[in-house]
Amino acid sequence: MKTKLSDIIIGCMSWGIWGKNFSTKEMTDLIHFCVEEGNITFDHADIYGGYTTEAAFGKAFAESGIEREQVQLISKCGIQYITEERPDNRVKFYDYSKEYIIWSVEQSLKNLKTDYLDVLLLHRPSPLMQSEEINEAVVKLQEEGKIIDFGVSNFTASQMELLKKKTPLTCNQLEFSLVQNSAIDQGTLDYLIKEDMKVMSWSPLGGFFGLETEQAERVQQVLKPMCEKYNATSDQLLLAWILKHPCNVAPVIGTSNKERIKMSNQALQINLDLQDWFVLYEASRGHKVA
């Protein structure tokens, strides 16, 4: 992968109307804060905010005065959403035609006020995607300097193999957390290590603090004494758990709270004891490993 991403990536889905609805000034201030903290990778998708958040971010970034080369911008394409911005859409669907991928990237570049994306991801796999057509779009975009790295999001090993017949893949952004760790059992993380692909994890906390399940209760019981042992918060330990995996995951954190961003960065310094890692794993699964 040509692009060197932050160890902790800033997810921007909630910055716009799908969440905090920050003003341009507030967004500019937060961008500066993240860069100063070393979180220089910002994760987007064209659909965020119903196709509006990229433009809001782009305006704020332009006003920030930060040089483009100081940050990395990730975006995703492919999901066609039912929204006022797309009045012809009658159903949520995926479009991975050559024409749409190119058009979508060009829209993202316009909205983000940049000449290139550091990473372009296909947002979710489509049962109708054709590797040759996707490859044609990627080759054209890379030749024109509009994208540097190309990868996928939420793809299984077999789906990645399908695309890799024609197009090199550098990364996969998938759901991976202590409470949602199916990527381990499915072999997806093993595949990504074997193929030397970068792993990004969305929802790295798994929505843990909003869960009212037996799984969450089991995890909470073992987390409490560990917080004292490691002098850390529960969310820091949840990040430390996925950070210990040999796939070298980069969590995509959704918080826009400055203090929580700082605390997330501190999780990089926590090295969970091997047995503590398995104590948490066992609590999540509800049974001992085989």
Residue pairs with C-beta under 8 A, 6 or more apart in sequence:
1 149
1 170
1 171
1 197
1 198
2 148
2 149
2 170
3 72
3 118
3 119
3 148
3 149
3 170
4 72
5 41
5 72
5 74
5 119
5 198
5 200
5 250
6 38
6 39
6 40
6 41
6 72
6 250
7 38
7 250
7 265
7 268
8 39
8 250
8 251
8 253
8 261
8 264
8 265
8 267
8 268
9 39
9 41
9 42
9 43
9 74
9 200
9 250
9 251
9 252
9 253
10 34
10 39
10 41
10 42
10 43
10 252
10 253
10 261
11 43
11 202
11 252
11 253
11 254
12 42
12 43
12 44
12 48
12 53
12 57
13 19
13 43
13 44
13 45
13 48
13 49
13 53
13 254
14 20
14 254
14 256
15 22
15 27
15 30
15 53
15 56
15 57
15 256
16 22
16 48
16 49
16 52
16 53
16 56
16 57
17 49
17 50
17 52
17 53
18 48
18 49
18 50
18 53
19 256
20 26
20 256
22 30
22 56
22 60
22 256
24 56
24 59
24 60
24 63
25 60
27 56
27 57
27 59
27 60
28 60
28 61
28 63
28 64
30 256
30 258
31 42
31 57
31 60
31 61
31 64
31 66
32 64
32 66
33 258
33 261
34 40
34 42
34 261
35 66
35 70
35 71
37 261
37 262
37 265
38 265
39 261
39 265
40 70
40 71
40 72
41 71
41 72
41 73
41 74
41 118
41 250
42 57
42 71
42 72
42 73
42 74
43 74
43 173
43 200
43 202
43 252
44 53
44 54
44 57
44 73
44 74
44 75
44 76
44 108
44 112
45 75
45 76
45 77
45 79
45 123
46 54
46 75
46 76
46 77
46 79
46 104
46 107
46 108
47 76
47 79
47 81
47 123
48 54
49 56
50 81
50 83
50 84
50 85
51 81
51 83
51 85
51 86
52 85
54 75
54 108
54 111
54 112
55 111
55 112
57 111
57 112
58 111
58 112
58 113
58 114
59 113
61 71
61 112
61 113
61 114
62 113
68 114
68 115
72 118
72 119
73 112
73 114
73 117
73 118
73 119
74 117
74 118
74 119
74 120
74 121
74 173
75 105
75 108
75 112
75 117
75 119
75 120
75 121
76 120
76 121
76 122
76 123
76 153
76 173
77 100
77 101
77 104
77 105
77 108
77 120
77 121
77 122
77 123
78 94
78 95
78 96
78 100
78 101
78 104
78 122
78 123
78 124
78 126
79 92
79 93
79 94
79 123
79 124
80 86
80 89
80 92
80 93
80 94
80 95
81 89
81 92
82 89
82 90
82 91
82 92
83 89
94 123
94 124
94 125
94 126
94 128
94 129
95 126
96 122
96 126
96 128
96 129
96 130
96 133
96 134
97 133
98 133
98 134
98 136
98 137
98 140
101 134
101 137
101 138
101 141
102 137
102 140
102 141
105 117
105 120
105 141
105 146
105 147
106 146
108 117
109 115
109 116
109 117
109 146
115 145
115 146
116 145
116 146
116 147
116 148
117 146
117 147
117 148
118 147
118 148
118 149
119 147
119 148
119 149
119 150
119 151
119 170
119 171
120 138
120 141
120 147
120 149
120 150
120 151
121 150
121 151
121 152
121 153
121 171
121 173
122 129
122 134
122 151
122 152
122 153
122 155
122 163
123 153
123 154
124 153
124 154
125 152
125 154
125 155
125 156
125 159
129 162
129 163
131 162
131 163
131 165
131 166
131 167
132 166
134 163
134 166
134 167
135 163
135 166
135 167
138 147
138 150
138 167
139 167
141 147
141 150
142 148
142 150
149 170
149 171
150 167
150 168
150 169
150 170
151 169
151 170
151 171
151 172
151 173
151 197
151 198
152 159
152 160
152 163
152 169
152 171
152 172
152 173
153 172
153 173
153 174
153 202
154 172
154 173
154 174
154 175
155 163
155 172
155 174
156 186
156 188
157 186
157 187
157 188
157 191
160 169
160 172
160 191
160 195
160 197
163 169
164 195
169 195
169 197
170 197
170 198
171 197
171 198
171 199
171 200
172 188
172 192
172 197
172 198
172 199
172 200
173 199
173 200
173 201
173 202
173 252
174 183
174 188
174 199
174 200
174 201
174 202
175 183
175 201
175 202
175 203
175 206
176 183
176 189
176 199
176 201
176 204
176 242
176 245
176 249
177 201
177 203
177 204
177 205
177 206
177 208
177 238
177 242
178 206
178 208
178 219
178 238
178 241
178 242
178 280
178 281
178 284
179 206
179 207
179 208
179 211
179 215
179 216
179 219
179 284
180 203
180 206
181 281
181 284
183 189
184 245
189 199
189 245
189 247
192 198
192 199
192 247
193 246
193 247
198 248
198 250
199 247
199 248
199 249
199 250
200 249
200 250
200 251
200 252
201 242
201 249
201 250
201 251
201 252
202 252
202 254
203 254
204 238
204 239
204 242
204 249
204 251
204 252
204 253
205 235
205 238
205 239
206 238
208 216
208 219
208 234
208 235
208 238
209 234
209 235
214 286
215 283
215 284
215 286
218 283
218 284
218 286
219 280
219 283
219 284
220 234
221 283
222 279
222 280
222 283
223 234
223 237
223 238
223 280
224 234
226 232
226 237
226 276
226 279
226 280
227 233
227 234
227 237
229 276
230 236
230 237
230 240
230 270
230 272
232 240
232 266
232 267
232 270
233 263
235 260
235 263
235 264
235 267
236 263
236 264
236 266
236 267
236 270
237 267
237 270
237 272
237 280
239 251
239 264
239 267
239 270
240 267
240 270
240 271
240 272
241 272
241 277
241 280
241 281
242 249
242 251
243 249
243 251
243 267
243 268
243 270
244 271
244 272
244 277
251 264
253 260
253 261
253 264
255 261
255 264
272 280
278 289
281 289
282 288
282 289
